[in-house]
Amino acid sequence: MKNGKRFGFEFKCNDAPRMTNSIKIAQQDLNSEIFFIIYPGIKSYTLDQKMFVISLKDARAKELFLDKREISWTSLVKY
């Protein structure tokens, strides 16, 4: 939680995480503003406006590339 906003995290081992019913339920149960799915792949991308798939490499970095745009973690959590 930051500034009264909840953030959800889920860790996946598959190559290309996608939207699933379990992720939707987790986001609703946690009542999270933003939901991050961390996985061991290379590419980071968005699933929807409030859900981001982040590679493990990018999760460790201060800045990340999301949909061909360089974005800082702080800009994501300011949402």
Sequence and secondary structure as in RCSB ss.txt:
>XXXX:A:sequence
MKNGKRFGFEFKCNDAPRMTNSIKIAQQDLNSEIFFIIYPGIKSYTLDQKMFVISLKDARAKELFLDKREISWTS
LVKY
>XXXX:A:secstr
 BTTB EEEEE  SSS    HHHHHHHHHHT SEEEEEESSS  EEEETTEEEEEHHHHHSSEEEETTEEEEHHH
HHH 
